[in-house]
Amino acid sequence: MTVYIAICDTNIADRKQLERLLEREKDKRLHEKNDVLYIDSFGSEEALLTTPVKYDMFFIDITEGADNGMETAKKLRSRGITAPIILCESTINYSSYVNAPEELIFIEKPINPGQVSHLADVALDWAGRKTPLVEIRCRKETRFIRYDELVRAFPTDRFAARICLSNGDFLDMADSVDNLERQCRTYGCFIRCKKDLVNIYHIMHTEGNGFRLTNGDIVSYTLRQRHTILRVMADNLRYLQVH
């Protein structure tokens, strides 16, 4: 299996030491189990946040500037990143923070080889279970969400759409519903209701030629779309019965 690990530490000596430990773990696992660890190292939050979705684990300790490692962890979670985050404690006691995001692991520096080996196991386990994310390109940022968070998407312009999420939030996507549908096709649970894209797992019940969704919205479909809708629902029912 392949995993991608990111290090973001403003202390150069600590960052280099963790790189060495991970490189040794990488060599050992490649030889013993044929697992591959890709390791990228960053010296700033800005560099880390460029493409965070690719990583299966983060080692973070930011102690310089206005932000710190906890704030970076919160930003990652707010962008839909669900991979394990390791907050490495040096001058900041991250574990004392209240309202910390989920799936954080706190570890005191210096980090030893045994801890690195255990955390590599955690990263590999998570990579094997992770749910692929849907890329939502907004005008000012790109967000990544789980497909099961997406309730409905409807066009607001020819090349723009509004995304309705299960937590009640909205995202204004700078792309068409057609392109979003192509991206979501692999999940097999999305249908078109007129111009809307709808996740069938967020349908509560039928209303005439339409559905009421878990967020309270009502969508309707055309008679031409009915056959496809029934087929998608039947395929998903069959999948649930098998699993």
DONU-730908 format. One line per field, with one value per residue (C-alpha): x, y, z; residue number from 1. Coordinates in steps of 0.05 Angstrom, whole numbers, plus 5000, padded with zeros to 4 digits. Each point is the difference from the previous one (the first is absolute). Last residue first. Example, Ala and Ser with C-alpha at 12.3 -4.5 7.8 and 13.67 -1.06 7.14 Angstrom:
2
X (5273/4973)
Y (4979/4931)
Z (5143/5013)
num (2/1)
// end
This chain:
243
X (4539/4960/4934/5031/5026/4933/4966/5052/4988/4924/5005/5044/4952/4939/5032/5020/4928/4971/5043/4954/4940/5034/5026/4981/5041/4976/5049/4992/5074/4986/4969/4927/4992/4966/4944/4949/5038/5044/5036/5064/5050/5071/5027/4977/5052/4969/5026/4950/4983/4936/5012/5067/5023/5060/5013/5051/5062/5040/4953/5018/5054/4955/4942/5044/5017/4927/4983/5046/5060/5017/4966/4963/5002/4942/4998/4941/5042/4978/5029/4964/5045/4982/5020/5040/5019/4933/4974/4968/4998/4976/5038/4968/5016/5076/5027/4999/5050/5050/5023/5062/5000/5038/5005/4982/4949/4981/5028/4966/5042/4963/5038/5015/4979/5059/5005/5066/5033/4978/5034/5063/5002/4989/5055/5047/4980/5025/5066/5011/4986/5051/5051/4997/4968/5035/4950/4933/4943/4928/4954/4942/4941/4948/5010/5020/4945/5046/5075/5043/5022/5037/5051/5043/5076/5012/4938/4992/4929/4987/4941/4963/4967/4931/5015/4934/5027/4976/5040/5064/4988/4989/5065/5036/4971/5024/5070/5008/4981/5027/5072/5045/4979/4974/5004/4965/5008/4944/4973/4966/5020/4974/4945/5052/5016/5022/4986/5069/5037/4958/5009/5075/5064/4975/5022/4971/5007/4976/4995/4997/4980/5038/4993/5072/5044/4952/4982/5072/5018/4940/5012/5072/4972/4950/5053/5044/4942/4983/5072/4998/4936/5026/5063/4961/4950/4941/4971/4952/5011/4954/4990/4974/4982/5009/4979)
Y (4880/4962/5031/5070/4991/4976/5061/5044/4969/5006/5074/5013/4962/5036/5068/4980/4979/5064/5049/5001/5012/5063/5008/5044/5026/5021/5028/4983/4985/4925/5004/4999/4965/5010/4982/5003/5006/4940/4988/5016/5004/5014/4932/5013/5055/5052/5038/5052/5019/4958/4951/4968/4942/4986/4934/4965/5025/5000/5050/5055/5033/4996/5029/5058/5015/5001/5043/5053/5033/5058/4967/5040/4958/4997/4978/4963/4943/4953/5046/5038/5017/5061/4999/5040/4993/5013/5037/4983/4926/4952/4953/4956/4962/4995/4976/4927/5018/5022/5072/5034/5075/5044/5074/5069/4986/4931/4936/4941/4936/4939/4957/4926/4965/4974/4929/4975/5068/5001/4934/5022/5065/4965/4950/5058/5029/4937/5001/5074/4988/4944/5042/5056/5069/5054/5030/4987/4967/5021/4963/5038/4963/5053/5075/5034/5035/5011/5005/4966/4944/5051/5016/5048/5004/4929/4960/4962/5004/4937/5007/4939/5008/5035/5060/5034/5071/5017/4940/5026/5070/4973/4962/5064/5037/4944/5004/5074/5065/5071/4983/4944/4939/4953/4926/4953/4927/4986/4933/4971/5058/5017/5047/5049/5032/5073/4999/4974/5057/5053/4965/5008/4959/4941/4928/4948/4925/4944/4934/4936/4933/4940/4964/4988/5039/5058/5002/5006/5053/5043/4993/5026/5057/5016/5006/5043/5047/5005/5023/5050/5031/5004/5036/5048/5020/5028/4930/4974/4927/4966/4926/4965/4927/4943/4928)
Z (5041/4948/5022/5001/4929/4975/5030/4966/4932/5009/5018/4939/4955/5028/4987/4929/4984/5030/4962/4939/5045/5025/5071/5059/5058/5069/5051/5074/5013/5001/4931/4979/4933/4933/4953/5056/5065/5015/5065/5039/4944/5026/4981/4929/4992/4953/4939/4978/4928/4997/5056/4981/5042/5045/5036/4954/5036/4935/4968/5049/4956/4939/5039/5023/4928/4981/5060/4970/5032/5045/5060/5052/5063/5049/5073/5032/5030/4943/4947/4945/4941/4958/4927/4949/4927/4966/5060/5068/4985/5054/5046/5053/5063/4997/5067/4977/4944/5052/4989/4972/4993/4950/5015/4976/4945/5023/4973/5033/4998/5024/5051/4999/5065/5040/5024/4971/5008/5073/5015/4965/5038/5067/4984/4983/5068/5035/4963/5015/5073/5003/4964/5053/4997/5040/5010/5032/4963/4992/4951/4968/4970/5014/5005/5066/5037/5061/4994/5054/4953/4957/5054/4960/5009/4973/4987/4935/4976/4959/4952/4976/4932/4998/4955/4985/4994/5070/5025/4969/5027/5070/4996/4978/5060/5046/4970/5013/4966/5008/4983/5026/5041/4947/5018/4952/4979/4950/4976/4937/4955/4930/5026/5027/4933/5012/5075/5018/4965/5036/5067/4995/5001/4960/4992/4953/5014/4955/5037/4959/5030/4971/5067/5024/4952/4986/5073/5024/4948/5017/5074/4989/4958/5054/5053/4956/4982/5074/5015/4943/5025/5071/4977/4955/5053/4960/4993/4946/4984/4950/4989/4938/5004/4950/5012)
num (243/242/241/240/239/238/237/236/235/234/233/232/231/230/229/228/227/226/225/224/223/222/221/220/219/218/217/216/215/214/213/212/211/210/209/208/207/206/205/204/203/202/201/200/199/198/197/196/195/194/193/192/191/190/189/188/187/186/185/184/183/182/181/180/179/178/177/176/175/174/173/172/171/170/169/168/167/166/165/164/163/162/161/160/159/158/157/156/155/154/153/152/151/150/149/148/147/146/145/144/143/142/141/140/139/138/137/136/135/134/133/132/131/130/129/128/127/126/125/124/123/122/121/120/119/118/117/116/115/114/113/112/111/110/109/108/107/106/105/104/103/102/101/100/99/98/97/96/95/94/93/92/91/90/89/88/87/86/85/84/83/82/81/80/79/78/77/76/75/74/73/72/71/70/69/68/67/66/65/64/63/62/61/60/59/58/57/56/55/54/53/52/51/50/49/48/47/46/45/44/43/42/41/40/39/38/37/36/35/34/33/32/31/30/29/28/27/26/25/24/23/22/21/20/19/18/17/16/15/14/13/12/11/10/9/8/7/6/5/4/3/2/1)
// end
